[in-house]
Amino acid sequence: MARQALLAALDEGWADPARLYREGRRARLLLDAARETAAESVGCRPDELAFTPSGTRALHDGIAGALAGRRRAGRRLIVSAVEHSAVFQAAAAHEASGGTVAEVPVDRTGRVAPEAYAAALREAPEDIALACLQSANHEVGTVQPVAEAAEACAADGVPLLVDAAQSLGWGPVEGRWSLLTASAHKWGGPAGVGLLAVRKGTRFRPAPVDERESGRAPGFENLPAIVAAAASLRAVRAEAAEEAERLRGLVDRIRARVPELVPDVEVAGDPERRLPHLVTFSCLYVDGEALLHELDRAEFSVSSGSSCTSSTLVPSHVLRAMGVLSEGNIRVSLPRGTAGTDVERFLEVLPGVVAGVRERLGAPEAVAAAAAEAAAETSGLVVDSLGKRCPIPVIELAKVIGDVPVGEVVTVLSDDEAARLDIPAWCEMRGQTYEGERPAERGTAYRVRRRA
């Protein structure tokens, strides 16, 4: 359906919809029809919705416009600790211009507590310009309490911007939100189309860049892509309930079977309040990039939020905020139409892939049991992991934890940023006591007390 709409728009919608000649008027009709279709799915009026070049652009423009429109009300921006990186980039720009940012923490499932969000609104109510909260997390799928946050914001007269990129294809966002953003490629539409909805009554001042899209998005609209995005959104929403139930069953199977098949695995995210198609888990003693490459060779395209990807050497801010393991992190996103046989083959391949990566890193599957059984008379052991990247510091810790008597301490020296998250997470998983960290001559010293 979306493909047909795209091809038809290429033939009929090539002209500038801002022009008054015949072809321009025809293009305007296509644009208006696409806006009405998308607005119906969002749950707003057509004149409240603008098309942007991407979901990221929608976030930046939505935050900037709302902050500018509310400049007299205050300069404080509230965000959750697990928002999309674009929100944090916009927040950094706001701070650089003299504003302030308050970050609301999340629990180990990645969820904001409604009372914590309300408390952040009460800290400086006279200075709050805007609050942001994603509808569901991009990395672990946890659904956020948007309706409760929106009520708290409305009570204080604060507009709430909701990043609905991950969830809009599954259903509308409930609650009295003021601004909403989304990205077409997240629901299977074409890349390069974003949505920005600004409800009437919300103070909003767009940057003076163009007269198009109510001044909220510059440049000639990509009309064929917009038409296809609106058509695809309508199509996926028509079958969303049935497909969500089917994919949720497949994800439940992955969440249950992976810890049974692979030792030392932590499944992240809320087990109940989550998107139907996403599951994320982390494997101890595994290099995330190596794991991705091996799965890619087996024809599984997955992603990672760990520190061991080729694009970054720091842990995912989402996993860090949750306080869960980041090493060996795998994010599985099931496309619509994924077959159960594909999931079963993934579960067949995964244990061997993880075991192979662990063996190459010097962490065979039996390392945890061997370490637990070992015992020695030494104490105050120091593990020098300086210059080594994850998961090596944790592997070396696991190998020696049994070499100290119960109650004694192992100190791990590491200059890898991921160790700050992974060593406490390892202690949580292995039943050891994490005693904190302190600066060392080089890197950081992490203290772990053997409990058993």
N, C-alpha and C positions, 0 to 999 in steps of 0.2 A: 504493500500500500504506500509506504513512504517512498520507495524507489519510483513507483509510478508518478507520485506527486512531484518528485524531484525532476523527472524527465519532462513532465508536462510543464512545469514552471520554467525549465530551461528554454522551452519553445515559446511560452506565452509571457514569461515574466522577465525578459531580458532588459526591458526599458527602465528608466528612472521613475519610480513611483511618485516623485515630487513634481514631475512635469505634467503639463496639461494636454499634450497631444495624445492621440488615440492610444498608442501603445503604452504611454505613461499612465493613462487612466486605467487601462487593463491591468497593469502591474499593481496599481494602488488597490484595485479590487481584490487581487490575490493576497496582498499584504494585509488588508483589513480582515479578510476571511481567516487568514492564519492567526491573526491576533485574537479574534473572537474564539477560535478553537482552543488556543493555548490558555486564554483567560478563563474559559470554562473549566479546564482541567486544574488550573491553579486555584480557582475560587475567588476571582477578583473581577472587576470591570475591565472591559477591553481598553478603555482610556487610562487605566492604571498600570498597564503592562507595556514594557519596552523590550525590544530585542537588542542584544549586545553581541560583540564578536566572540565572547566566551563566558563561561561561568565565572572565571577568575576576574575578568573585566567587570562583570556585574557586581561581584563582591567589592572590588575597589571603588567603583563608581557609587554603589549604594552606600557604603560607609562614608565616603568623602562627602556625598551630597547631603546625607542626614546630619553629619557633624557640622557642615557649613550652615545648614538650615536651622540648626539648634545652637548656634554659637553663642547666642545671648543667654540661653538657658544653662549652659555649662560647657566644660571642656573635658569631662570624664567619660571614658569609654569602658564598658564592661564586656568581657569575653570569658568563655570557658577555657580551661587549660588544654582542650583537645580540638580546638577549631582547626579548619583548613589553614595551611601555611599562608594563603593569601590574606586571611584575616589578620594574622600576626604581622605580616608585612605592612598592611594598612595601619595597624596599631602602632608599629614602629615609626611610620611617617607622621602619625598624629602626635606621638611623643616628641619627635624631633621639632615639631612646630609649636611646642609648648603645652600640649595636652597631657593628660594623665590616663593611665590604663590600669584597671583592676582585673585580676585573673581569678576566676572561681575554680577551685580544685574539683577533682572527680574522685570516685572510689576505684577499687581495683577492677571493676567491670567497665570503667570508662564513663560512668553516668554521673551527671551533676545532680546533687540533692536539691529538690525544690526549695527547701528552707535555706540552703547555703546561697542559692541564687537570690532569694529574697533578702537575705542578710547583706549581700553585697550592694543591693539597691538602697538599703537603709544607711549604709556607711556615710555617704555624702549626698543625700537626695537632692540638695539644692544645686549640685554641680554636675549631675549626670546628663549627658547629651544623648547617648545611645547605648543600647545593650544588644549583644549578638549571641545567638545560640543556634548551633546546627540542629537540624531535625534528627539526623542519625550520623554516627561517626563514619568517616571514609575508610578507616583502617580496620576497625573491629566490628562495625555494624551495630553498635549499641544505640538504641533509640533514646533520645533525650526527652525530658518532661516539658515540651514546648508549651503546651496549653497552660500548665501551672505557672511557668515563667512569664507567659504573656499576661496572665491575670495579675501577677505581682507588678509587672511593668505598667499595665494599664492603671492600676491603683495609684501608682506614683507619677503617672503622666509621662512615662518614659517610652519612646518608641522601641520596638523589638525587631531586629533584623534576623531573619531565619535563613540559613544556608540549607536549602532543600535539595541540593544536587543529587544526593544518594537516594532520597526517598520519594521524590515527586512521581517517578514512574510507577510507584506502587500505590499511590493514593494522595489525596490532598492533605495539606498540613492544617491540623485543627488549631483552634485558638485565635485570640485577637492580636495576631501579629500585625506589624505596621509595614515592614518591607520583607520581600522574599526574593531569593536568587536561586537559579538552577542552571544546569548545563545539559544541552541536548544529547551529547554523546553518552551521558550516564544512563539514559533510558533506551539507548540503541539508535538514536537519531544521528544526524551528521555532525561531525566536529565543526567548531567554529560558530556555534550559535548558543548564546546564553539568554536567560530571562531575568529581567529586573522588574518586580512589581512594587509600586509605591502606592499604598492606599490613600484615598482622599482624606484630607485632614492632617496628614503627616507633613511636618515642615521639611522641605527638601529644596536644596539649591544646587542644581547641577553645575559643573564647570562649564564656562562659556566656550564650547568647542564646535557646536553645529546646531542647526535648527531641526535636524532629523530626530525621530524618536523622542519627541518632547524635550529635546536638548540633552538627552541622557546617553546617547550613543552617537559618536561622530561617523561620518562617511556614508557612502552608498550602501544600503542594506543588501546583504547577500540573499536576495529574494528566493532563489531556488532552494537554498539550504533552509531558510526560515519556513517555507511551505512544507518541506519534507519533515522538519523538526516537529511542527504542529501536527502533521498527519501521523507521524510515528508515536507521538505522545498519546493521541486519541486511541490509536490501535493498541498500544501496550496496556493502557488503562482499562480497555474493554475486557481484557482477559487477565487482569492483574490478580484478582482474588484466587482464581483457579491455579494460575501458575505459581503464585506465592505459596500456596499450600503444598504444591508438589515439590518445589525447590526447598522449602523448609524441611521437608522430610529427608531430602538428600543431605542437607547440611547437618541435620540431627545425626545422621548416620556417620558423617565425618567427625563430628564433635565427640561421638561416643567411641568410635573405633580407633581413631588415631592414638589416644593414650593407651589403648589395649595392645596395639601393634608395635608402638615405638616407645621404648623406655625413656623416662625423664623428659616428658613433654608437658608444656603448660598451654592450655587452650584459653585464649583471651576473649574478653567481651562478655556481655550479659547473656546467660544461656536462654533467657525467655524474651526479654524486651530487646529485640534485635531485628535487623533486616533479614528477609528470608533467604537471601542468596550469598551472604558473606560469612566466611569463617577464617579466623586467624589463630595460628598456634606457633609456639617457639620451642625449639629443640636444644637442650643443653649440649655443650661440647661440639657444636656444629658451626661452621662458617656459612653464613647466610648466602653469600654470593656463590660459593661452590655448590650449595644445595640447589639454588635456582638454576645453575648451569646444568646440573645432572638431571633435574626434572625437565628442563627444556629439551635435553637430548632424548628423553623418554616421551617427548611430544606433549608435555603439560606446560602451559603458559601461566605461570603464577608470578606474584610480585612479593616484595619484602618491605617491611618497615624497620628492619634491623640496621645496625650501624655498619654492617659488612656488605653493603651494596656498593656498586661502582660509583654512585653519584654522591655519596656522603660518607664521612668517617665518624659521624656522631649519631647516637641512637635516635630513633623516631621520637618526636616530642610527645606523641600520643602515648606510646608505651612508657616513656619516662614519667609522664603525668600519672599514669595508672599504677606505676611502681611494679610492673611485671617484667618478666624476662624479655630481653630484646635479641639475644643472640640466636642464630638459626631461625629467624622469624619468617613465616610463610603466610601469605594472604591469598586465599582461594576465593575467587569471585565466579560463581556459576552463571553463565549466560542463560538467558531464556531459551528453553528447548534442550538444555543439557540432559542427556540420557543417564539413567541409573547405571548402565553398563560402563559409562565413562568414569563415574565415581568409584565403581568397584575396581576398575583397572588402576585408578590412582591409588587406592588403598592397597592394592597388591604390590605396586611398584615402590611406594614410599618407604617401607621398612628397610629394604635393601639399599636404597639410595642413602638414607640417613646413616646406616651402619657403615657403608663404604666411605662416606665423608669423615665419620668419626675415626675410622681406622687409619685413614691417611693423616689425620691430625694427631695421631698417637693417643686416641681416646677410644679404645675398643669398647664394645657394649658392656663388658664386665668390669669397667673401671670403677664404677660406683661401689659394686659389691666388694671388689678387691681392696679398695681404699677403706671401706668400713671394717673389713676383717683384719687389716694390718694394724700393728701396734708396735710402739717403740718407747724407749725411756727418755727421749729427748723432749724438751719443751722450749717455748719461745722461738719456734721455727719461723724463718723468714723465706718467703718465696719471691725471687727476683724475676718479675715479668716485664721489666722495663723494655720498651721498644717492641713489644709483642702486641698484636691486635687480637680482638675477640675472635674466637672463644678461648684462645690459648691461656690467658690468666685464670679463667675458671677451670679449665682442664687441669692445669698445674696445681691449683688449690685442691681439686677433687682427688688428685693422686696422693697428696701428702696429708690430708686431714686425719687419716688413720695413724699417722706417724707421731702423733702427740697424745699424751694421756687425756682422758676425759677431764674437762675443766680447764685445760691449757689452751693457749692462743696461737693461731697461725697468722702471721702478718704477710699480706700480699702487696708487693710494690708494683705499681702499674701507672703508666702515663697514657693509657687508653681511656678516652672519655666514657666508653661503654661500660667499663668496670664499675663505675659509680652506680650504675643501675643493675648490672648483671650479678655482681657478687652478693648484694643483699637479696636479690631474687633467688639465687642459688641456695642461700641459707634458708630461705623460706621453704623451698621445695625439698631440701635435704634434711630439714630438722636441726640445723645448726644455729648458733647464736651470732648474729651480726652485731659487733660492738662499735661500729662507726669508723670514721676515717680521720686522718690528720695529714697535713702537708709533710712531705718528705723532701730530702735534699734534691731528689729528682722525682717528679710525679707525685703520687699520693699513696699513703700506706693505709691499707684496709685490714681491720682486725676481725678475725673470726674465731670464736671460742667453740671448741668441740663439746658437743652436748652428749653424744653417744657414739 
